[in-house]
Amino acid sequence: MLFSRDNQEDSKYLEPIFGSDSEARDLPKYKLPENSVDPSLAYQMIKDELEDEGNARQNLATFCQTYMEPEATKLMAETLDKNAIDKSEYPRTTEIENRCVNIIAHLWHASKEEQFIGTSTVGSSEACMLAGLSMKFAWRERASKLGLDLQKRKPNLVISSSYQVCWEKFATYWDVELRTVSLDKDHLSLNLNKVLDYVDEYTIGIVGIMGITYTGQYDNIERLNDLVEKYNKKTPYKVYIHVDAASGGFYTPFIEPEIKWDFKLKNVVSINASGHKYGLVYPGIGWVLWRDKQYVPDNLIFNVSYLGGSMPTMAINFSRSASQIIGQYYNFVRLGFKGYHDIHLRTHKVAQYLTEEISNMKDFYMVNPGNHLPILCYSLKQDKDRIWSLYDLSDRLRMRGWQVPTYPMPNDLDHLIVQRIVCRADFGMNNAIEFIEDMKIAIDELNNSKLISNRKEKHDNYGFIH
Ligand SMILES: *Cc1c(COP(=O)(O)O)cnc(C)c1O
């Protein structure tokens, strides 16, 4: 022992993390540990615990943003303490949220004649809950004025069967019947020949999807709007459209502004989008906007105090950090329209490159070539000599760090197994070229492999479809 008693106190500063006592123990799993540890140790141990997780940049399954600039993360880290709901303590933050709503309303062509309203949320799921609740309450007001027996049947919501799971949650939590319009091989998005067959006087609304989670395709909102327009002319029981633009909301306006899907269409009354998808913010931010406040019944709005007065809010959550809202505003300020356009166009080109390469491989055919959102989806061609499945390919790619999900399409089309790649801003052309090389090697290995899992086994829950 070289240290005297007096300088033993100091010795812990010299102690290497991986030589310390605290490091030599397992992390607490079931109860609080008796004693504290140094912050640097706690940091290192938890960081290590997370080390064997997939690399987010190689995760081609997620729609969520996996990269932000250092200046953005600095700003967000410095504002983690701000509570988004506390409007009177943080009036500048509140103002920033309102500016974001204005900017998004402009992007989605809210009309000057109407009074749009909107709010940030934790993500599109919360946004869809709020939009769904507004549809339900607004329908109830309209229908009861018309004398409909509201107890006779459950209200229903019409959507294609390729909905994201948040709509099933909405229907379950708020006791609404989810009426799903099936997909078939000729209709991989909302079937417009059938959708109105599902609508009746108990329909609270129709949801169109701009960016179907399964394939990345768009519902044709413009034609849906025309159908709804005709339908509403014939009945006092009006229906309106909500657009779930979780991915498309921050993509389409920059890349395909000619597509009509937003508030330009008269019957689109509300839209949601995930700021953490193509809005390019880290997970934890969504938005929902209504074209006019008449579509949000008053009893869904709660007032919180704000600068000595009160301010209307709509949210399921109460407290949460405002740093995500600030991150969204950073992107708006920093990138501007051109920045978003350039980033998304580059991502689009990466998707086109992958589509071309994968189409040229003899094993696959494209289910969605990623012409709109940079999301491509493909399946295996029939070949009785092939001994591997898409699930095997996912496994093989995983060995090189790539996460590429394989899953069946929704009901009625669930015999179709697909693989999907979501291209994001941080998946550059260099990554894509490397990915294609790895994919070719993986296929080669599978073709020459003798160790194949049982192909007949069902893998319903394999992979990710978020
Ligand atoms: C991702 C997604 C959601 C859910 O969004 P979160 O922001 O993850 O809550 C809802 N609908 C669609 C179409 C999506 O792609």
The ligand as an SDF file (V2000), in Angstrom:
LIG
                    3D

 15 15  0  0  0  0  0  0  0  0999 V2000
  -45.3470    5.7450  -36.9980 C   0  0  0  0  0  0  0  0  0  0  0  0
  -46.7770    5.8500  -37.3140 C   0  0  0  0  0  0  0  0  0  0  0  0
  -47.7170    6.1200  -36.3040 C   0  0  0  0  0  0  0  0  0  0  0  0
  -47.3260    6.2260  -34.8550 C   0  0  0  0  0  0  0  0  0  0  0  0
  -46.4730    7.2840  -34.6950 O   0  0  0  0  0  0  0  0  0  0  0  0
  -45.5790    7.5350  -33.3970 P   0  0  0  0  0  0  0  0  0  0  0  0
  -45.0530    8.9130  -33.6760 O   0  0  0  0  0  0  0  0  0  0  0  0
  -44.5260    6.4950  -33.4020 O   0  0  0  0  0  0  0  0  0  0  0  0
  -46.4580    7.4840  -32.2040 O   0  0  0  0  0  0  0  0  0  0  0  0
  -49.0310    6.2710  -36.6710 C   0  0  0  0  0  0  0  0  0  0  0  0
  -49.4180    6.1500  -37.9460 N   0  0  0  0  0  0  0  0  0  0  0  0
  -48.5550    5.8760  -38.9460 C   0  0  0  0  0  0  0  0  0  0  0  0
  -49.0490    5.7530  -40.3470 C   0  0  0  0  0  0  0  0  0  0  0  0
  -47.1900    5.7100  -38.6630 C   0  0  0  0  0  0  0  0  0  0  0  0
  -46.3340    5.4430  -39.6440 O   0  0  0  0  0  0  0  0  0  0  0  0
  1  2  1  0
  2  3  1  0
  2 14  2  0
  3  4  1  0
  3 10  2  0
  4  5  1  0
  5  6  1  0
  6  7  2  0
  6  8  1  0
  6  9  1  0
 10 11  1  0
 11 12  2  0
 12 13  1  0
 12 14  1  0
 14 15  1  0
M  END
$$$$
